Amino acid sequence: MGILEKLTGTESLRELSKEETLQLCEEIRKFLVKTVSQTGGHLASNLGAVEITVAMHRVFDTEKDRIVFDVGHQSYVHKLLTGRMNDFPGLRSYGGMAGFPKPSESIHDAFIGGHASDSVSVALGMARARTLNKEDYCVAAVIGDGALTGGLAYEGLADGGESGEPFIVVLNDNGMSITKNVGGVASYLSHLRLKPGYYRLKKAYRRFTAAVPGGKALYGFTHRVKKRMRNMMIGRTMFEDMGFTYLGPVDGHDVEKLTYLLTYAREINGPVLLHIITTKGRGYKYSEERPDTYHGIGAFDAVNGVAPSKKICFSDVFGETLCQMADENEKICAITAAMKTGTGLVEFAQLYPERFFDVGIAEGHGTSMAAGMAKQGMTPVFAVYSTFLQRSYDMLIHDVAILGLHVVLAVDRAGLVGDDGETHHGVFDTGFLSQVPGMTVYCPGSFAELRSMLKKAVEEENGPVAVRYPRGGEGRYMDDRSEDEAAVIKDGTDVTVAVYGTMINEAMAAAEKLKSKGVDAKIIKINKISPLDTNAVKELVKGQLVMVEETMGSCAIAHRIAAAMPEVPVTALNLGDTFVKHGTVAQLRAERGIDSDGIVKTVLGLLGRERENG
């Protein structure tokens, strides 16, 4: 039995020798590679965070102390060390363990962590609550250098440094050095500051001055002199300018040094930033060589690092179509928020590098920048996941819509996304996009419709326009009916089922099942949900209308249709008003009753009551 399997909690973790701790880190990496190769998940980020997570659990008691992960996909090691080893076979599966921290899952999970750049703000809020409640516990935020590309992180840092609140920000830097030390003296002093003896001397001097008369003033004077001398020789970091005690940079794979520095940081009565340098994907050859590929990956062959061949998806079709249009139109530019691969823009970036812009995890900035480009005559296409577009709502209204600017939003991952769960489902955009005056929203149901609708959005529309499409590939519906506001996919006489997007596949399957039960259902596909042509829909409806949507109930289009045709009974079938957890899309649709079986059950219930009352 290995060390990992024998761990019984953080107490046993603290009792490990240096050699045993190193062995534990190796066992954790092997466990993660083996498990994630079977379940899929976020691998490279967790492999890079093994030592810092082990060190933090040696220093902090996560039942009481609060560790906020940013983003939470680097929390697998934390889950492993807090008694959830046996839950990993069900990682991100329906009813199984979530891929992100969830307080409802464990007392050790301080906060949810699906979106980037919020950890410093959350941790500061927890620290202030602790002070106000006169409680005693530590608060730490673990934030990656990627999340520091988001402006919210700097809002938290600016306020946190000025606050004086005791809390720790651990900067996991695996991509770039934020502050560069220059010259021999700088390198020497940086090395000196990271020696345990340096901190032992500082602590002893602080205790001594605290114990003698006038010692506090003496310590303050010598501390200011020391800081001025150091600043003259090596300068200050921006974190120190914000008010943080800055420690680092330090090797993020040295558990002993990390443990010592975290212990020291805990004893500093104020804001501390510990800057660690790590290697993303460390310990597994293939993830070190291709950290982007192994950031989030499906099941793969752990021995040779080969993942199953990837089927063509909507993102691929979007990227291919945009490249074709950009070849003919030099005004077209592509914008992404740190999701070049995920949104299908790799080829565009290679072919048109001068017209490709990756703004980092800064969706608000991306939207405002697109507005500026559009105002000056360019045609910006911002490819962004639906769940992250939520962060741009103010900019979308203020910077884009009020001026009626022609900004094209390629809304990827619209609808349920599956295993990433409630933090990533794209189930709100139908509501907030359709509320924006002048916004046009297209909903393709096939690859062919995506190509046609994207061309309309870029070449024919004038104001803000969104084209929303799901994660993954198309279903049995492969037609292109985009020339109609609303199209009849199947005629029928007993009841009408209306959908948009790829929900057309569930509706078609439902129609076949209803036919076997003697019900002739008419299937309508709405192609443009904003502005919504309710007259076009009204003309096509036969009998009762069942409006099926893969969206939250509060965001449903059904309400507008019902208001426009009060004489027709309209039944709204959607995801309801509670957050949808993780699982496959098929499982989640079935759970919420919007799959083909759910549609059949609803229709039969309606017709049964109609016949009883008739």
Residue pairs with C-beta under 8 A, 6 or more apart in sequence:
2 23
2 27
3 16
3 20
3 23
3 24
3 27
4 24
4 27
4 28
4 31
4 80
4 85
5 85
6 12
7 13
7 24
7 81
9 83
10 57
10 58
10 60
10 61
10 62
10 81
13 24
13 54
13 57
13 58
13 81
14 58
16 24
18 255
18 256
21 54
21 255
21 256
22 255
24 54
25 50
25 51
25 54
25 255
26 283
28 50
28 54
28 77
28 80
29 47
29 50
29 282
29 283
29 284
31 80
31 85
31 88
32 43
32 46
32 47
32 76
32 77
32 80
33 43
33 47
33 284
33 302
34 302
35 41
35 88
35 89
35 91
36 42
36 43
36 46
36 76
36 91
36 297
37 299
37 300
37 301
37 302
38 89
38 299
39 88
39 89
39 90
39 91
39 92
39 93
39 299
40 92
40 297
40 298
40 299
40 300
40 419
41 73
41 76
41 91
41 92
41 99
41 296
41 297
41 419
42 73
42 74
42 76
42 99
42 295
42 296
43 281
43 284
43 287
43 294
43 295
43 297
44 280
44 281
44 287
44 291
44 292
44 294
44 295
45 73
45 74
45 144
45 280
45 295
46 73
46 74
46 75
46 76
46 77
47 280
47 281
47 282
47 283
47 284
47 287
48 74
48 172
48 174
48 252
48 278
48 279
48 280
48 281
48 282
48 291
49 74
49 77
49 142
49 172
49 278
50 77
50 253
50 282
50 283
51 252
51 253
51 254
51 255
51 258
51 278
52 142
52 170
52 172
52 252
52 258
52 276
52 278
53 74
53 77
53 78
53 81
54 77
54 81
54 255
55 255
55 258
55 259
55 262
56 67
56 140
56 142
56 170
56 262
57 78
57 81
57 82
58 255
58 259
58 262
59 259
59 262
59 263
59 266
60 67
60 138
60 140
60 262
60 266
62 78
62 82
62 108
62 110
63 107
63 108
64 137
65 137
65 138
65 139
65 140
66 110
66 111
66 123
66 126
66 137
66 138
66 139
66 140
67 78
67 110
67 140
67 141
67 142
68 110
68 111
68 113
68 119
68 122
68 123
68 126
68 139
68 140
68 141
68 142
69 75
69 78
69 101
69 111
69 113
69 119
69 142
70 113
70 116
70 117
70 118
70 119
70 120
70 141
70 142
70 143
70 144
70 147
70 153
71 100
71 113
71 114
71 115
71 116
71 144
71 147
72 99
72 100
72 101
72 112
72 113
72 114
73 99
73 100
73 113
73 295
73 296
74 142
74 144
74 172
75 100
75 101
75 109
75 113
76 91
78 101
78 108
78 109
79 87
79 88
79 97
79 101
79 106
80 88
82 106
82 108
83 106
83 108
84 97
84 106
87 96
87 97
88 97
89 96
90 96
90 97
91 97
91 99
92 98
92 99
92 419
92 420
92 421
92 582
93 419
93 582
93 583
94 582
94 583
94 584
94 587
94 588
95 583
96 582
97 105
98 105
98 421
98 581
98 582
99 419
99 420
99 421
99 582
100 112
100 113
100 114
100 420
100 421
100 423
101 109
101 110
101 111
101 112
101 113
102 109
102 112
103 109
103 110
103 111
103 112
110 126
111 119
111 122
111 126
112 423
113 119
113 423
114 387
114 420
114 421
114 422
114 423
114 424
115 387
115 388
115 391
115 423
116 144
116 146
116 147
116 150
116 361
117 143
117 147
117 148
117 149
117 150
117 151
117 152
117 153
117 361
118 152
118 153
118 156
119 141
119 142
119 143
119 147
119 153
119 156
120 141
120 143
120 153
120 156
120 157
120 160
120 169
121 152
121 155
121 156
121 159
121 160
122 141
122 156
123 139
123 140
123 141
123 156
123 160
123 167
123 169
124 156
124 159
124 160
124 163
124 165
124 167
126 139
126 167
127 139
127 163
127 165
127 166
127 167
128 163
128 165
130 136
130 137
130 139
131 165
138 166
138 167
138 168
138 266
139 166
139 167
139 168
140 167
140 168
140 169
140 170
141 167
141 168
141 169
141 170
142 170
142 172
143 153
143 169
143 170
143 171
143 172
144 171
144 172
144 173
144 174
145 171
145 172
145 173
145 174
145 175
145 176
145 178
146 175
146 338
146 360
146 361
147 153
147 361
148 154
148 171
148 178
149 338
149 359
149 360
149 361
149 362
150 360
150 361
150 362
151 362
151 364
151 365
157 169
157 239
157 242
157 244
158 242
160 167
160 169
160 242
160 243
160 244
160 271
161 239
161 242
161 243
161 244
161 271
162 242
162 243
163 243
163 271
164 243
164 270
164 271
165 270
165 271
166 268
166 269
166 270
166 271
166 272
167 271
167 272
168 262
168 265
168 266
168 271
168 272
168 273
168 274
169 244
169 271
169 272
169 273
169 274
170 262
170 273
170 274
170 276
171 178
171 248
171 273
171 274
171 275
171 276
172 252
172 276
172 278
173 249
173 252
173 275
173 276
173 277
173 278
174 252
174 277
174 278
174 279
174 280
174 291
175 280
177 249
177 277
178 237
178 238
178 275
179 237
179 238
179 239
179 249
179 275
181 187
181 190
181 234
183 234
185 233
185 234
186 233
186 234
186 235
189 230
189 233
189 234
190 234
190 249
192 198
193 247
194 247
194 248
194 250
194 257
194 261
196 257
196 260
199 260
199 261
199 264
203 264
203 267
205 219
206 219
208 215
209 215
209 216
209 218
209 219
210 216
210 219
212 218
237 246
239 246
239 273
239 275
240 246
243 270
243 271
244 271
244 272
244 273
245 265
245 268
245 270
245 271
245 272
245 273
246 272
246 273
246 275
247 261
247 264
247 265
247 272
247 273
247 274
247 275
248 261
248 273
248 274
248 275
248 276
248 277
249 275
249 276
249 277
250 257
250 258
250 261
250 274
250 275
250 276
250 277
251 257
251 276
251 277
252 258
252 276
252 277
252 278
253 278
253 279
253 282
258 276
261 274
262 274
265 272
265 274
279 288
280 287
280 288
280 291
280 295
281 287
281 288
281 289
281 290
281 291
281 294
282 288
284 294
284 305
285 305
286 293
286 294
286 304
286 305
287 293
287 294
287 305
292 341
293 307
297 307
298 307
298 308
299 307
299 308
300 306
300 307
300 308
301 307
311 473
312 447
312 473
313 344
313 471
313 472
313 473
314 412
314 444
314 447
314 450
314 469
314 470
314 471
314 472
314 473
314 474
315 342
315 343
315 344
315 412
315 471
316 344
317 344
317 447
317 450
317 451
318 343
318 344
318 383
318 410
318 412
318 450
318 454
318 469
319 343
319 344
319 345
319 346
319 347
319 348
320 344
320 347
321 450
321 451
321 454
321 455
322 332
322 334
322 345
322 348
322 381
322 410
322 454
323 347
323 348
323 351
323 352
325 332
325 454
325 455
325 458
325 459
326 332
326 334
326 348
326 351
326 352
326 355
327 351
329 379
329 458
329 459
330 355
331 377
331 378
331 379
332 355
332 378
332 379
332 381
332 458
333 355
333 356
333 357
333 373
333 378
333 379
333 380
333 381
334 345
334 348
334 349
334 352
334 355
334 356
334 357
334 380
334 381
334 383
335 357
335 358
335 359
335 366
335 369
335 370
335 380
335 381
335 382
335 383
336 343
336 345
336 356
336 357
336 358
336 359
336 366
336 382
336 383
336 384
337 358
337 359
337 360
337 361
337 362
337 363
337 366
337 384
337 388
338 358
338 359
338 360
338 361
339 345
339 383
339 384
339 385
339 388
339 412
340 346
340 349
340 356
340 358
342 385
342 412
343 383
343 384
343 385
343 410
343 412
344 383
344 412
345 356
345 383
348 355
348 356
349 356
349 358
357 366
357 369
359 365
359 366
359 369
363 384
363 388
363 389
363 391
363 392
364 391
364 392
364 394
364 395
366 382
366 384
366 392
367 382
367 392
367 395
367 396
367 399
367 400
367 407
368 395
368 399
369 380
370 380
370 382
370 400
370 407
371 395
371 399
371 400
371 403
371 405
371 407
372 399
373 380
374 380
374 400
374 405
374 406
374 407
375 403
375 405
379 406
379 408
379 458
380 407
380 408
381 408
381 409
381 410
381 458
382 407
382 408
382 409
382 410
383 410
383 412
384 392
384 409
384 410
384 411
384 412
385 411
385 412
385 413
385 424
385 426
386 411
386 412
386 413
386 414
386 415
386 426
386 427
386 428
386 429
386 468
387 413
387 417
387 423
387 424
387 425
387 426
387 428
389 396
389 409
389 411
389 429
390 428
390 429
390 432
393 432
396 436
396 464
397 436
399 405
400 407
400 464
401 436
401 437
401 438
401 439
401 463
401 464
404 438
404 462
404 463
404 464
405 463
405 464
406 461
406 462
406 463
406 464
406 465
407 464
407 465
408 454
408 457
408 458
408 461
408 465
408 466
408 467
409 433
409 464
409 465
409 466
409 467
410 454
410 466
410 467
410 469
411 426
411 429
411 433
411 466
411 467
411 468
411 469
412 469
412 471
413 424
413 426
413 470
413 471
414 426
414 429
414 443
414 468
414 469
414 470
414 501
415 425
415 426
415 427
415 470
415 471
415 501
415 502
415 503
415 550
415 551
415 585
416 425
416 426
416 427
416 470
416 550
416 575
416 580
416 585
416 588
416 589
417 424
417 425
417 426
417 470
417 471
417 585
418 471
418 582
418 583
418 584
418 585
418 588
419 582
419 583
419 584
420 582
421 580
421 581
421 582
422 579
422 580
422 581
422 582
425 579
425 580
426 468
426 470
427 550
427 551
427 552
427 555
427 575
427 580
428 551
428 552
428 555
429 466
429 468
429 555
430 441
430 468
430 529
430 549
430 551
430 555
430 556
430 557
431 551
431 552
431 554
431 555
431 556
432 555
433 439
433 441
433 466
433 468
433 530
434 441
434 529
434 530
434 532
434 557
436 464
438 463
438 464
439 463
439 464
439 465
439 466
439 530
440 457
440 461
440 463
440 464
440 465
440 466
440 528
440 530
440 531
441 465
441 466
441 467
441 468
441 528
441 529
441 530
442 453
442 456
442 457
442 465
442 466
442 467
442 468
442 482
442 527
442 528
443 468
443 469
443 500
443 501
443 526
443 527
443 528
443 529
444 450
444 452
444 453
444 467
444 469
444 482
444 501
444 527
445 474
445 477
445 500
445 501
445 502
445 503
445 504
445 505
445 525
446 474
446 477
446 478
446 479
446 480
446 502
447 474
447 478
448 478
448 479
448 480
449 479
449 480
449 481
449 482
449 527
450 467
450 469
451 480
452 480
452 482
453 467
453 482
453 527
454 467
456 482
457 465
457 466
457 467
468 501
469 501
469 502
470 501
470 502
472 585
474 502
475 502
475 504
475 505
476 505
476 508
476 509
477 489
477 502
477 504
477 505
477 508
479 489
481 487
481 489
481 525
481 527
482 527
484 527
484 536
485 526
485 527
485 528
485 533
485 536
485 537
486 498
486 524
486 525
486 526
486 527
486 533
486 536
486 537
486 540
487 524
487 525
487 527
488 522
488 523
488 524
488 540
489 504
489 507
489 508
489 523
489 524
489 525
490 508
490 511
490 521
490 522
490 523
491 522
492 511
492 520
492 521
492 522
492 523
492 542
493 520
493 522
493 542
493 543
494 519
494 520
494 521
494 522
494 542
494 543
494 607
495 514
495 519
495 521
495 522
495 542
495 543
495 544
495 545
495 546
495 603
495 606
495 607
496 521
496 522
496 523
496 524
496 540
496 541
496 542
496 543
496 544
496 545
496 546
497 507
497 510
497 511
497 521
497 522
497 523
497 524
497 545
497 546
497 548
497 599
497 603
498 523
498 524
498 525
498 526
498 537
498 541
498 545
498 546
498 547
498 548
498 561
499 506
499 507
499 523
499 524
499 525
499 526
499 547
499 548
499 549
500 525
500 526
500 527
500 529
500 549
500 557
501 550
503 548
503 549
503 550
503 594
504 523
504 525
506 548
506 589
506 594
506 595
506 596
506 599
507 523
507 525
507 548
507 596
507 599
508 523
509 596
510 521
510 596
510 597
510 599
510 600
510 603
511 521
511 523
513 596
513 597
513 600
514 520
514 521
514 600
514 603
514 604
515 521
517 600
517 604
519 603
519 604
519 607
521 603
522 540
522 541
522 542
522 543
524 537
524 540
524 541
526 532
526 537
526 557
529 557
532 557
532 560
532 561
534 560
534 561
534 564
534 565
535 564
537 561
537 564
537 565
538 564
538 565
538 568
541 565
541 568
544 568
544 569
544 570
544 571
544 606
544 607
544 610
545 561
545 565
545 568
545 569
545 570
545 571
546 570
546 571
546 573
546 599
546 602
546 603
546 606
547 556
547 557
547 558
547 561
547 562
547 570
547 571
547 572
547 573
548 573
548 574
548 594
548 599
549 556
549 557
549 558
549 572
549 573
549 574
549 575
549 594
550 574
550 575
550 589
550 594
551 557
551 574
551 575
552 574
552 575
552 576
552 577
553 572
553 574
553 575
553 576
553 577
554 577
556 572
556 574
558 570
558 572
558 574
559 572
561 570
562 570
562 572
569 606
571 602
571 606
573 593
573 594
573 598
573 599
573 602
574 592
574 594
575 592
575 594
576 592
580 588
580 591
580 592
581 588
583 591
586 595
589 595
589 598
590 597
590 598
592 598
593 601
593 602
